[in-house]
Amino acid sequence: MTPYGYPSELYHCLLDEQPYYLIPLRLLPQYVPDQEYIVNPNCWFSWHGPLMPDKAVRANWIEDLCPSDHIVWVDDPATGIIWPFWVGEEYLSYLSQLAPGYPVTFDMPEHAKWVLMCANIFTTPNWTAHRRHDWMEVVHDTAASFQRGYVPVSGLIHPFHVGALRRYYRYQVRTGAFKFGDGQVSRRYAEHNEKVTRFFHHQLTGAISAVARTVLKPSYSYFVAYQGGSELHRHTDRAQCDYSITLCIDASPEPEDVSPWPIDLWTQDGVSQVWQHLGDALIYRGMQVPHSRGRLEDGCTSSSMLLHYVTEDFQGSLT
């Protein structure tokens, strides 16, 4: 159990304990005091009732997350991702006095305001327009670069969830929830369509479709936790991996900057190495671009979500 009584084996991202120590500090925004905040009109408080139909239709696999009567769902107006944030007693005392779309009308600790601002539960009145503008710039820049068959993308996973994912997967690996070794890499823990990975896999579909400039659907996903001595030999992927993401979730020792285990991409221009910060994604054409990783040093670990997509008209098996 976590200090707040939430079961460690079930995924949750609790506002009351933010910023969790496993969040990379570089991901956290600065707090601007005396800012005019409203409660984000794109969020939904679960204690007001079930998710609205337009949000519920996009909230796939939420039954695999930690159940709670107190969750704030934040709908990103740019990517269409719906972020769940669990609410404990302290933050419920603040949020129960508020409603989406209305101004923040009472004083609360500055730290609590900062946490709620980080979660995009508190926003400025023009936040939606700014968020859409910023995302369109990301799409423009990444979509152009993606013509070479791969592109790194930062910021797809909310910082609070990066910390929560690191904790959740460390617990699962430590308690033997995942099989050790498979046909591709003998020194990694791996789980096909792991339930929390699958939730994020589906949530990211719209964002990846925007970068790819084509309508995609999820095929299958893996969570992998490589141990020292791992090596990923050069290969291309099968038909279910036409568009793929390698999303860096964790590494040890704790990286001061980028994770020290790069991905090698074999293109017509030669071999390119991509170094990832925790929370970074690499989007690539898995069937077209051979990829590999050299030997991971002894005593080191590296964990990733592997998320695979196909075009909407794909007719084959999705597993």
Buried (B, 14 or more C-beta within 10 A) or exposed (E): EEEEEBEBEBBBBBBBBBBBEBBBEEBBEEEEEEEEBBBBBBBBBBBEEEBEEEBBEBBBBBEBBBEBEBBBBBBBBBBBBBBBBBBBEBBBEBBEEBEBEEEBEEEBEEEBBBBBBBBBBBBBEEBBEEBBEEBEEBBEEBBEBBEBBBBBBEBBBBBBBBBBBBBBBBBBBEEEBBEEEBEEBEBBBBBBBBBBBBBBBBBBBBBBBBBBEBEBBBBBBBBBBBBBBBEBEEEEBEEBBBBBBBBBBBBEEEBEEBBBBBBBBBBEEEEBEBBBBBBBBBBBBBBEBBBBBBEBEEEBBBBBBBBBBBEEEBEEEEE
